[in-house]
Amino acid sequence: MLYVNSNGTILENDGPTIQAGNRGHLYGDGVFESIRIIRGRPVNLTNHILRMLEGAKMIKMRAANYLNESFFADKISELLQKSGITEAGRCRISLDRAMGGSYIPESNEIEFFIEVYPMESNSFKLNQRGLEVDLFVDLKKSKSKLSNYKTKNGLIYILAAIAAKEKNLDDYLISNSQGGVLESTSANLFVVSNGVLYTPSLEEGCLAGTMRMQVINLAIKNGIKVYECNVLPQNLLVADEIFLTNAIKGIVWVSGFRTKRYFSTIAKKLIVLLNEKWKPQF
């Protein structure tokens, strides 16, 4: 049996667990984080909690002082134990504005919701078959002060994922109104040319991914140059390699963009380094 923590109350995750009037449900009024679990412990929790609380502050939600990394670490551990997840898994934390009001909320206080699910592997594994991707052209992601955070306004990602499935693609890449390619529907983007990594800068409007940060730091530490810059579609067509990163899957390599085919050399090297980084901590 799996369980959730709904603002301090432990509930079985086999029926309704969210109260009527929840503002995340009604208005998308909240932020969230998806966190990988390895050997029963959350990976990179410090950066996840930091981004989540910064995102909450950005949308005018007021976090009580006790809502800190230590608090969430304890709650995640409690939920994992109760759900019988002692090895691999994933966790999602949601922070929603307190119930009440409509577009004008009655309060800016925070309610939290934590859920956990088991996974099969305690390591990040590179996909054997590369993804086939293209550009999503129906909608553009606006650059704003919210662009770097995981808010609950995810319609552009949902519509892009649906459109990709309709075209028999594995994913679509999302761009901003200036034509810069930002990310996929669920991951940050890296482009490899001549052994150098290029990734969209935060100023361009991409998500400030926690795994993006880890990969940048790992690459630099191991002598791989990284540039945060504007990435255009023509850059994808002359690249040697493209891969995507997120907190749950780690690194996912792309084999094709339109007629262009790619290798996975750097992706293979980085996923080994990623697993080596977390192994000593667990």
N, C-alpha and C positions, 0 to 999 in steps of 0.2 A: 504494500500500500504506500502510495506517495502522499505527501502532505504539503500544505502551503502555510505561510504565516501572513495573515491578513491583519496588519496593524497591531500585532502583538497577540493575536488569537490563532492558535494552531488548528487547522481544519483539514479533514480528509480531502484529497484532490480527486474526488470521484463524482462531484456534483457542483452546484452553484457555490462559488466562494467569494464573489464580488458583490457588494451591497448595491441595491438600487440607489441611484443618485450619485454613484461614483463619478467624479469629474473626468477622470481619465477615459472612462467608458463613454460619457456623454459628449465631451468636447475635445478629447485628445489632450487634456490639460495636465501634462505631466512629462516626466523624463524617465528613462530606463537604462539599464546596463545588462548585457549578457556576459557571463563570466564562465570560463572553463574551470572544471574541477579535475585535479590530478591527484590520485592517491588520497582522496577524501578531503583535499584542501583547495581553496580557491586560488587561481593563478593571477598574479598581477593585481591583487585586490586594491592596493594603495592607489594606483592610477585610475582604476574604475571608480572608486568612491570619490576621488578628487574631481573627476570629470562630471560625475552625476550631481554632486553638490554645487559645482560651478554652473551647470546647466539649470539646476533648480533656482539658483540665485538669479540667473539671467532672465528667467520668466517670472520673476517677482514672487517666488515661493520662499517662505521663511522656515529654514530648518532649525529645529531645536538643537541645543548644544550637544545633547546626548547622541544625535544621529551622526556618528563618526565612524571611522574605519573599525575600531574595536567593537562597537555595537553591532555593526553588520557582520563582522567576522564571527561573533558569538551566535547571532541568529542563524547564519548560514550553517555553521557547525551543528547547531541544535536540529535544524531541519534535515540535514544530511543524515544524521544519526537516526532520527525518527523514521526517515524514509528508507533506511537500510542501504544507503549509498556510501560505501566505504572506499571505493576506488574511483573510477572515471565517471564524470557527469558534467552537467552544465546547470547554471543557476541564472535566473533572471530576477533583478530587483527593479521594482517600479516605485517611483515617488509621484503621488498625485496630490493636487491641491485639495484641501479638506472640502467635504461635501457642503453644499448650500449655495444658493444664488444661481444665476444663469450666466450670461456673458460678463456680468459684474459679480464676482464671487463675494460671498459673505466673509470669507477668511482667506488668508494666505498661508495658513499653517499646512503642514505636510502629513499625509497618511502614506504608509509604506506597505508594499505587498511583495513577498518573496516566494518563488517557486523553484523547485529543483527536479532534475530528471537524470536518469542514468545514461551513460554512454559506454561503448565497448572498449575503447582503448585509452590507456594512460599516457599516450604520446601523440604528438602531432604527426600525421601521415600524409605524404603528398599523394594527390590523386593520380592514379595510373593513366587514366584517359584525360587529356587536356580539354578544357572548356572551349566551346565555340561561341563567340560573342560578336556583337555589333553595337552600333550607336542607337540609343533611344532618341527619337527626334520629335515625338509628340509633345513633350513637356521639357522645360529647362528648369534647373535648380537655381533659385535666386540666391545671390550672395547677400548675407545679412549676419547680424551678430548671433543668430541662432544656428547658422549653417554647420558649425563645428560640433554641435551637441546632438545627443540621441533623444530628441523630443518624440512625442507620440503622434506627431503629424507625419505619417509615413506614406501618404497616398502616391507620391511620385514613384517611390520604390515599388509599391504594390502594382501600380499600373504598368511600370516597366517590366516587372517580373511576369505579369500576365501576357504582355505583348511578346516577350521573348519566347514564352511557351507556345504561343500561337504561331510563331515563325520557326518552331522546332530548333530554337537556340537554347544554349544553357544559361545565358544571362545577357543583359543589356548593360552598356556603359552609359552613364548619365553625365551630361555636360551642363555648363552654366550658359547664361545668355550671351556671353562673349565668345562662345565656341570652345572653351577650355574643357577637356575631358577630366572629370573629377573622381569617379568611383563607379562601382557596379551597384546592383540593387542591395547588396549586403556586405560589401567589402571595399577596402581602399585599393588603389591602383598603383602598381610599380611597373616601370618600363625599363628594360635593359638594352643599352647600346654600347658596344665595344667595352663591355665589362663594367660600365658605370650605371648606377641606379638613378632614375629620375622618377619623382613622384609629385603629384599636384601639391602646391603649397596651401596652407590653411587659409591664406588670404584669398585664394581662388574660390573658396566655399566648400571644400571637401570636409567630410567628417574627421574630427581629430581622433582617429582610431587609436586605441591602446596598443593593438598589435602593430599598427603602422609605426608607432614610436619605438617599440621593441626591435623591429626589423631595421629601422634606420640606425639605431644605436649598435646593434649587432654587426651590421655591415661596416660601419665606420671603425669599430673596434678591430675588425678582421681585415682591414686594409682595402675595403671596397668603397670607392667614392660615391657619395650620394648628393644629389642636387634637388632641392625643393623648388619647383618652378611651374610655369604654365605648360601643360601638356596638350598639344593639338592633335587632331586626327591624323595628320600627315606624319607626326612623330611615331604613331603606332605602326604605320605602314613601312617604316624603315627600321624598326626595332629588331633586335635579335631575340627578344624574349619579353613576355608580359606575364605578370602574376598578380594575384589578389591576396589581400590579407584581412583576416578578422579574428576576433578573440576566441571563437569556438574552433574553427578549422585550422587556424594558424596561417598556412600558405597554400594557395591553390593556383596551379599553373594553367595558362591559357594556351591552347594549341593553334587557334585560328581566329583571325579577325578579317572578315570578308574573304578575300583570296590569299591573304598573307598567312604563312605558317611559321611557327615559333619553336625554339628549343626550350629546355627546362634546366639548363646547367646551373645557373645561379640559384634558382628556386630550390634545387636539390641540396646545394651547399648550405643555404640559409636554414632550411628546415632541420638539418642535422645540428647546426649551431643552436637553433631554437630549443631543441630537445636537450642538448647538453647544458644550456643555460638553466633550465628549470629542474633538471634531474637532481643536482646536489641539494636543492632546497626541499626536496621531498623524500 
